[in-house]
């Protein structure tokens, strides 16, 4: 996405979020964020696949910037999993 104002052009990299699944014996799901420049992957966040699918959809629908992913995961784990 590109925004133009009177002084300069600013390119904003959009993040794409995906569900990840543990390949180990213990089932678990996480989230992967991908931009043009980087990939951040957090595996084993929860065993609740439905909850992680909703979180991934929320991140995509909100066009969440990748720099906020750690805060979103912290909020998810402390506010919704305790």
The 8 nearest C-alpha neighbors of each residue, nearest first, counted from 0:
[[1, 11, 10, 12, 2, 13, 9, 3],
 [2, 0, 10, 9, 11, 3, 8, 12],
 [1, 3, 9, 8, 10, 4, 0, 11],
 [4, 2, 8, 9, 7, 1, 5, 6],
 [3, 5, 6, 7, 8, 2, 9, 1],
 [6, 4, 7, 3, 8, 2, 9, 1],
 [7, 5, 4, 8, 3, 9, 2, 10],
 [8, 6, 4, 5, 3, 9, 2, 10],
 [7, 9, 3, 2, 4, 10, 1, 6],
 [10, 8, 2, 1, 3, 11, 7, 4],
 [11, 9, 1, 0, 2, 12, 8, 3],
 [10, 12, 0, 1, 13, 9, 2, 64],
 [13, 11, 34, 14, 10, 35, 0, 36],
 [12, 14, 34, 11, 15, 62, 0, 64],
 [13, 15, 34, 33, 32, 64, 65, 12],
 [14, 16, 33, 32, 59, 34, 13, 17],
 [15, 17, 32, 31, 55, 59, 33, 14],
 [18, 16, 31, 30, 55, 19, 32, 15],
 [17, 19, 30, 29, 31, 55, 52, 20],
 [20, 18, 29, 30, 28, 17, 31, 42],
 [19, 21, 28, 27, 22, 29, 18, 42],
 [22, 20, 27, 23, 26, 28, 43, 42],
 [21, 23, 20, 24, 26, 25, 27, 19],
 [22, 24, 21, 25, 26, 27, 20, 43],
 [23, 25, 26, 22, 21, 27, 20, 43],
 [26, 24, 23, 27, 21, 22, 46, 43],
 [27, 25, 21, 46, 24, 23, 28, 20],
 [28, 26, 46, 43, 21, 45, 20, 25],
 [27, 29, 20, 43, 45, 19, 44, 46],
 [28, 30, 42, 19, 44, 43, 41, 18],
 [29, 31, 18, 19, 41, 17, 40, 42],
 [30, 32, 40, 17, 16, 39, 41, 18],
 [33, 31, 16, 39, 15, 38, 14, 40],
 [32, 34, 38, 15, 14, 37, 16, 31],
 [35, 33, 14, 36, 37, 13, 12, 38],
 [34, 36, 37, 12, 33, 13, 14, 38],
 [37, 35, 34, 38, 33, 12, 14, 13],
 [38, 36, 34, 33, 35, 39, 32, 65],
 [37, 39, 33, 32, 34, 40, 31, 36],
 [40, 38, 32, 31, 33, 37, 41, 65],
 [39, 41, 31, 30, 42, 32, 38, 29],
 [42, 40, 30, 29, 31, 39, 43, 44],
 [43, 41, 29, 44, 28, 40, 30, 19],
 [44, 42, 27, 28, 29, 45, 21, 41],
 [43, 45, 29, 42, 28, 27, 41, 46],
 [46, 44, 47, 28, 27, 43, 29, 51],
 [45, 47, 27, 28, 48, 26, 44, 43],
 [48, 46, 45, 50, 49, 51, 28, 27],
 [47, 49, 51, 50, 46, 28, 52, 45],
 [50, 48, 52, 51, 47, 53, 54, 46],
 [49, 51, 53, 52, 47, 48, 54, 45],
 [50, 52, 54, 48, 53, 49, 55, 47],
 [51, 53, 49, 55, 50, 54, 48, 56],
 [54, 52, 56, 50, 51, 55, 57, 49],
 [53, 55, 51, 57, 56, 52, 58, 50],
 [56, 54, 52, 58, 57, 53, 16, 51],
 [57, 55, 53, 59, 54, 58, 60, 52],
 [56, 58, 54, 60, 55, 59, 61, 53],
 [59, 57, 55, 61, 63, 56, 60, 62],
 [58, 60, 62, 56, 61, 57, 16, 15],
 [59, 61, 57, 62, 58, 56, 63, 55],
 [62, 60, 58, 63, 59, 57, 56, 64],
 [63, 61, 59, 60, 58, 64, 14, 13],
 [64, 62, 58, 61, 65, 59, 14, 67],
 [63, 65, 66, 67, 14, 62, 13, 68],
 [64, 66, 67, 68, 14, 63, 32, 34],
 [65, 67, 64, 68, 69, 63, 70, 39],
 [68, 66, 65, 70, 69, 64, 71, 63],
 [67, 69, 71, 65, 70, 66, 72, 64],
 [68, 70, 72, 71, 67, 73, 66, 65],
 [71, 69, 73, 67, 68, 72, 74, 66],
 [70, 72, 68, 74, 73, 69, 75, 67],
 [73, 71, 75, 69, 74, 70, 76, 68],
 [72, 74, 70, 76, 75, 71, 77, 69],
 [75, 73, 71, 77, 72, 78, 76, 70],
 [76, 74, 72, 79, 73, 78, 77, 71],
 [75, 77, 80, 73, 74, 79, 78, 72],
 [78, 76, 74, 75, 79, 80, 73, 81],
 [79, 77, 74, 75, 76, 80, 81, 73],
 [78, 80, 75, 76, 77, 81, 74, 50],
 [81, 79, 76, 77, 78, 75, 45, 74],
 [80, 79, 77, 78, 76, 75, 74, 73]]
